[in-house]
Structures are given as structure tokens and as C-alpha cells.
């Protein structure tokens, strides 16, 4: 499987997990709870781990730099697609969600949709970098036979 397919497949996995969790939270009336947003990092970690694991097992790539590239690529694309999902949700499904986000202590204040998206992208990229480094600590000294 090509590196690009692994990245896209697992980025979509991240988006589906984050989106599914949001829809479950919405159904339970918890979409305004800012603490639940921290769980998105877990979904990013799962997607990154799966991408690196696939790259190691299927492509026999055990080099740190190459797997780190897969990890970063997967997480960044996943975050960007998730942010696009937030934009679509606010613009076409629930415009009032912007005010819910504005009332969150994590956003705080009266921000525009573009400021919110910028904040989400920066927050997502930070979690992507941290998540990729966390996952790569596991894979840095392991060969294919050990994983």
C-alpha cells in the first residue's frame, strides 16, 4: 500500500471518529462541554498509530523519519479535514454552534467563524505534533518482527 493511501485512509479514520463522537455528544446534549474536546486527541493518536503500524507491517518501513512523516501527514490531514467538517456544520447545519463555541472557556469571547477555524487548526496542529511524537516513541526502536 502506498504511503499516500495509508495517510489518507487513516486521516479519514480520524475524521470519522471525531465526527462520530461529536454526533453522539450532540445526541446526548453534551456538544457544549469543552472538556470532551480533549478526547479528540485520543482519536488523533489512534489514527496516527494505525497509520504507522500499517506502514511498518505492510510496507516494511522501520525508519524513524519515514514513519514520522506518515504520522505527521496523517494527523495534519485529519485535523484539516475535521476543521472543514466544523465549517460545513456551522455554515449549513447549525449556525448557532458558533455561539456555543464562543461560550466555551477554550475559545472565550466573540470570535468570527474564521477566527474559530484558525484556533481549531492551530490547536489541532499542536495536538498532531504532540501525538505524532508520542506514537513515534513506541516505534523508534522496534523492527517489524517486534511489533
ABEGO torsion letter per residue (X at the ends): XBAAAAAAAAAAAAAAAAAAAAAAAAAAGAAABAAAAAAAAAAAAAAAAAAAAAAAAAAGBABAAAAAAAAAAAAAAAAAAAAAAAAAAAAAABAAAAAAAAABAAAEEBBBAAAAAAAAAAAAAAAAAAAAAAAAAAAAABBAAAX
